[in-house]
Amino acid sequence: MTARLPSLNGLRAFEAAARHLSFTEAAVELNVTQTAISHQIKRLEDELGVRLFIRQNRALALTPQARDYLPGIRAAFNDLRLATDRLLRKDDNVLTVSTLASLAAKWLLPRLSAFQEAHPGIDVRITTSRALVDFKAGDVDAAIRYGRGQWPGLRADWLMADQLFPVCSPALLRGGRPLQCPEDLAQHTLLHTSGGYDDDWRLWLTAAGQPATLSKAPGLSFDLILVTVQAAIDGLGVAMGRTSYVEADIATGRLVVPFKIRLPDEWGFYLVSPKASADSPKLSAFRQWLTASMRQASETA
């Protein structure tokens, strides 16, 4: 037999009074009288058959039973608040976009101010993760993913493809070791990125007519391409750049491209969203702005 749940008003009064250890402050928070709080808690104690508070002259204390009861009640109210927030967020103008940390820092964030100027009523929230998004959880509206654009049940809008090419600090070119042709890479430290980019150097070296074994030479490896790019800026070696991650640093002169050979990447970046919500006003506005921005960038490149 399922136990009957006690009064929700009584539980709210108990949680607030237990948090403040004051009927007066609980009454202010809940916008009722102190007498109402006292009556609600007395009714709750009668329902439960358990005393919850020890009432002293100018102090209020929890009974041992109340101390055991409070964490579960507090967690339940917190879950209610979160569930309500998720429910209401579906209809408001909060747009949550998931992407890789490096792509967010090097490519997306520098562009977002333009979107905010065009759509000041949409509150964009960026979350970063390497894991694929579970859209069923309802916490993310769209994701920028890297792949071939084939994700069952999801809408995928093409954004851009990367080119692969070495980049380094201008200071490295002024150093004592030459870096005028691909053969000179054998005299320099190669900077690598793990987690999906492990093969970049081998692919480029093969396209440049260099021995693929050079990609296995001792070097430096990082788990984020953002960190690899920063290591190149700091002059620690030569990194394998990808257009979306290095174009801003090349434009400002923090990085240079020592060779003309560029290798097109077979995969690309897509804006991915559930088909059921893909045409919501906030997501449609973001998609239209993002694809237009990419189109303009390709035309001026």
C-alpha positions in Angstrom: 0.0 0.0 0.0 1.4 3.4 -1.0 1.7 5.9 1.8 -0.3 9.1 1.3 1.9 12.2 0.7 1.7 14.9 3.3 0.5 18.4 2.5 2.7 20.2 0.0 2.2 23.5 1.8 3.2 21.9 5.0 6.4 20.5 3.4 7.2 23.9 2.0 6.8 25.5 5.4 8.9 22.8 7.0 11.7 23.2 4.4 11.8 27.0 4.7 11.6 27.0 8.5 14.3 24.3 8.8 16.6 26.2 6.5 16.2 29.5 8.4 15.6 27.9 11.8 12.9 30.6 12.1 9.2 30.7 11.5 9.4 34.4 11.0 11.9 34.3 8.2 10.1 31.3 6.6 6.9 33.4 6.6 8.7 36.3 4.9 10.1 34.0 2.2 6.8 32.3 1.5 4.8 35.6 1.8 2.4 34.3 4.5 2.0 35.1 8.2 4.0 33.6 11.0 0.8 32.1 12.3 0.2 30.4 9.0 3.6 28.8 9.1 3.1 27.6 12.6 -0.3 26.1 11.7 1.0 24.4 8.6 3.9 22.8 10.5 1.6 21.7 13.3 -0.7 20.1 10.7 2.3 18.4 9.1 3.5 17.0 12.4 0.0 15.7 13.1 -0.1 14.0 9.6 3.3 12.4 10.1 2.9 11.6 13.8 6.4 13.0 14.3 7.6 16.1 16.1 9.8 18.2 13.8 10.8 21.2 15.8 11.9 21.9 19.3 10.4 25.3 20.2 12.5 27.3 22.7 12.1 30.8 24.0 14.0 32.6 21.3 15.4 29.7 19.2 14.2 26.9 17.0 15.9 23.6 16.7 15.3 20.5 14.6 14.5 17.2 16.2 16.7 14.2 15.2 13.8 12.9 13.1 13.5 16.2 11.3 17.3 16.3 10.6 16.9 12.9 8.9 13.8 14.0 7.0 15.1 17.4 5.7 17.7 16.3 3.1 15.1 14.2 1.1 12.5 17.1 1.3 15.1 19.6 0.2 16.2 17.4 -2.7 12.6 16.9 -3.8 11.9 20.6 -3.9 15.2 21.2 -5.8 14.1 18.5 -8.4 10.8 20.3 -8.7 12.5 23.6 -9.4 14.8 22.1 -12.0 12.0 20.3 -13.7 9.9 23.5 -13.8 12.9 25.4 -15.2 13.4 22.8 -18.0 9.7 23.0 -18.8 9.7 26.7 -19.0 13.0 26.9 -20.9 11.4 25.1 -23.9 9.2 28.1 -24.6 11.5 30.9 -23.7 14.4 32.5 -25.6 17.3 30.6 -24.0 19.3 28.8 -26.7 21.8 26.2 -25.4 24.4 25.1 -27.9 27.0 22.3 -27.3 30.3 22.2 -29.0 34.0 21.3 -28.5 35.9 23.5 -26.1 38.6 24.4 -28.7 36.0 25.2 -31.4 34.1 27.4 -28.9 37.2 29.3 -27.9 38.8 29.7 -31.3 35.9 29.9 -33.7 32.4 30.3 -32.2 32.9 32.8 -29.3 34.6 35.5 -31.5 31.5 35.4 -33.7 28.7 35.4 -31.1 28.7 39.2 -30.5 27.4 39.6 -34.0 24.5 37.2 -33.3 23.7 39.0 -30.0 23.6 42.3 -31.8 21.2 40.9 -34.4 19.1 39.0 -31.9 19.3 40.7 -28.5 16.2 38.8 -27.3 17.8 35.4 -27.5 20.0 34.3 -24.5 22.7 32.0 -25.9 24.4 29.6 -23.6 27.4 27.6 -24.7 28.3 24.2 -23.1 31.4 22.3 -24.1 31.9 18.6 -24.2 33.6 15.9 -26.2 30.7 13.5 -25.6 27.8 13.3 -28.1 24.7 15.2 -26.9 21.7 13.4 -25.5 19.0 15.6 -27.0 16.3 13.5 -25.2 17.4 15.0 -21.9 16.2 18.4 -23.1 19.2 20.3 -21.7 20.7 21.2 -25.2 18.9 22.7 -28.2 21.6 22.2 -30.8 25.2 21.0 -31.2 28.0 21.7 -33.5 29.4 18.3 -34.5 32.3 17.1 -36.6 31.6 14.3 -39.0 30.0 13.3 -42.2 26.5 14.7 -41.4 24.8 11.4 -40.9 23.1 11.2 -37.5 19.9 9.2 -37.6 16.8 11.1 -36.4 18.6 14.5 -36.3 18.7 17.4 -38.7 22.3 18.3 -39.8 23.0 21.6 -41.5 26.4 22.0 -43.2 28.6 24.7 -41.8 32.2 24.3 -43.1 35.1 22.0 -43.8 38.6 22.4 -42.6 41.9 22.4 -44.4 45.0 20.9 -42.7 48.3 22.7 -42.9 51.3 23.4 -40.6 51.5 26.6 -38.5 54.1 28.1 -36.3 55.1 31.3 -34.5 56.8 33.9 -36.6 59.7 33.7 -34.1 60.3 30.2 -35.2 61.0 31.3 -38.8 63.6 33.8 -37.5 65.4 31.1 -35.5 68.6 29.4 -36.4 67.0 26.3 -38.0 65.5 26.8 -41.4 61.8 26.2 -42.1 61.6 26.9 -45.8 60.4 23.5 -47.2 58.7 20.4 -45.7 62.0 18.6 -45.5 63.0 21.1 -42.8 60.3 19.8 -40.4 62.7 17.0 -39.5 64.7 19.6 -37.6 61.8 20.9 -35.6 59.5 19.7 -32.8 56.1 18.6 -34.1 53.1 19.4 -31.9 50.3 16.9 -31.9 46.7 16.8 -30.7 45.1 13.5 -29.5 41.4 12.6 -29.5 40.5 12.4 -33.2 43.4 14.4 -34.6 46.1 11.8 -34.2 46.5 11.1 -37.9 46.6 14.7 -39.1 50.4 15.0 -39.4 50.7 11.6 -41.2 48.1 12.6 -43.7 49.7 16.0 -44.4 53.3 14.6 -44.6 52.2 12.0 -47.1 50.5 14.6 -49.3 53.7 16.7 -49.1 55.9 13.8 -50.2 57.6 13.4 -46.9 58.1 10.1 -44.9 55.1 9.4 -42.8 57.4 8.1 -40.1 58.3 11.7 -39.3 54.9 12.0 -37.6 56.1 9.4 -35.1 59.2 11.3 -34.1 59.4 12.5 -30.5 57.4 15.7 -30.0 54.8 17.2 -27.8 51.2 16.1 -27.6 48.1 17.7 -26.1 44.5 16.6 -25.5 42.9 19.9 -26.8 43.7 21.5 -30.1 43.2 24.8 -28.3 46.3 24.0 -26.2 48.3 22.7 -29.2 47.6 26.0 -31.0 48.7 28.0 -28.0 51.9 25.9 -27.8 52.6 26.9 -31.5 52.0 30.5 -30.7 54.5 30.2 -27.8 57.1 28.9 -30.2 57.3 25.4 -28.8 57.2 23.8 -32.2 55.2 23.4 -35.4 51.5 22.4 -35.1 49.2 20.9 -37.6 46.6 23.6 -38.0 42.9 23.3 -39.0 41.3 26.3 -40.6 38.6 26.9 -38.0 41.1 26.8 -35.1 43.9 28.9 -36.5 42.4 31.5 -38.9 42.0 34.2 -36.2 45.6 33.8 -35.0 46.9 33.9 -38.6 44.9 37.1 -39.2 46.5 38.7 -36.2 50.0 37.5 -37.0 50.4 35.3 -33.9 50.8 32.4 -36.3 52.2 32.0 -39.8 51.8 29.3 -42.5 55.3 28.3 -43.6 54.2 26.1 -46.6 51.7 26.4 -49.4 50.5 22.8 -49.3 47.0 22.5 -47.8 45.1 19.2 -47.4 41.3 19.3 -47.5 39.6 17.4 -44.7 37.0 14.8 -45.7 34.8 15.5 -42.8 33.2 18.8 -41.7 31.3 20.7 -39.1 27.5 20.6 -38.9 24.8 22.3 -36.8 22.8 19.4 -35.4 19.4 19.5 -33.8 16.4 17.2 -33.1 14.0 17.3 -36.1 11.0 18.0 -33.8 12.5 21.3 -32.6 14.7 22.2 -35.5 12.3 24.9 -36.7 11.7 26.7 -33.4 12.1 30.5 -33.8 15.3 30.8 -31.7 17.0 27.8 -33.3 16.0 28.9 -36.8 17.4 32.4 -36.1 20.7 30.9 -35.0 20.9 28.5 -37.9 20.2 31.3 -40.5 22.7 33.6 -38.9 25.4 30.9 -38.6 25.0 29.6 -42.2 25.0 33.1 -43.6 28.1 33.9 -41.6 29.9 30.9 -43.0 28.8 31.7 -46.5 30.1 35.3 -46.2 33.4 34.0 -44.8 33.9 31.6 -47.7 33.1 34.3 -50.3 35.7 36.7 -48.8 38.4 34.1 -48.2 
